[in-house]
């Protein structure tokens, strides 16, 4: 792709799609918003917003217990959302879909419950050098409690996992591997299929942090064969506060509950409580009912466009952005993986990412600056942070052009 | 000049700027111009850790007044830091302890004092006021 080619967004009618997202019509500092912080959170289509409103105006009620009409309606809608999610990722059973607060909550659930049951002193947990703090700290906590050791798969200068090191680190002491599918800081897509196969050859289960994958890459969980897969609703055009933990039935059945409370019990006496069956065993208390239903609406929206079409459109805009950004003198990419998705991290000359982010903000361009909750990764590259532009299928090449202009202006001001 | 007069002067200076570019160019220039802190004071214990940018602050107490020097690794923050230093440095501990800083908001940069930025400027202001409070309490 060269700069002289006409700017077209071919796979999708993006202008039509952008009309589905009310916030994309807003102005910031009097100029149209250019939202390139999709790795932090995505914007919401009108159908998702409407489903929230419909729930609260027409059938707000608690789920799984009331005998009355509204409660049944709410329960049905909530469980219908679970089915939609299960179908979307091709889970074998609906009850393998656990509603959580988000990716962080899902990983904490697995680290705690799996760790309680299966980790002991001398065992190892294997993560990677590019993990988000959410896929580091929960494992540190349980390893500390159990006397287990956290091992880290190193990366190369391009921001790719060193697979030979992974092979060496895989041994019978490892009780679980927890890696991200797509790096939130670098955009690297990890070879998770290969990693899962290798781990399974040694009977080691694998948790995939899907926070940055679910919105970019079609997921067939049975084909991927991950034992756990955690993601957040708000990263895939759903509301904040709700997420999903997929877990294979056999692991979820063996793991103890994470939290105690209502909905997760079968029978409670002061002497002994028996737990409810899956998925309710892991869903204590009143859940985020409206959030779950709206996440279902988000999945509907994505399916209507098609996950593969979305992936294609995003690859096109990301490739265009990469190409245009490469032409900026003194811009250097942080992370240059062969397989990538969603986010592009970079620095310009000696400009502090925070300064660049602020001057871009003044031009109504929303990017993220800082360490992106991956401090160990920033330490690896010896940088305080990066500027990260992250894309969704509703981003246009014209927006990329504005980003490039914005960076050029910031360079003139800051250098 | 009192702290209030210093702030009002800055606000007046900024009132001449017609758009954000001029305003930021001025702040950036302030950041570039001022060698704010002696290198020997850019050490760990003078570092005020923010989420995004680092700020160093050094304080000296002379003749009943507190003198500040400071620096930042981000140039816009550094420009703002230089203005805060201009406002508070050379004032009495009591005046610093009781100071109300309103100029950052008035020149349209209040985001720098908000939690979303957590960039060290707010922490620096708190630290400066703590010097004032501590010395005031000792009756200096």
Interface residues (C-beta under 8 A of the other chain):
Chain A: X29 X351 X352 X353 X354 X355 X358 X359 X362 X369 X370 X384 X385 X413 X414
Chain B: X20 X21 X24 X25 X28 X51 X52 X53 X54 X73 X74 X75 X76 X77 X119
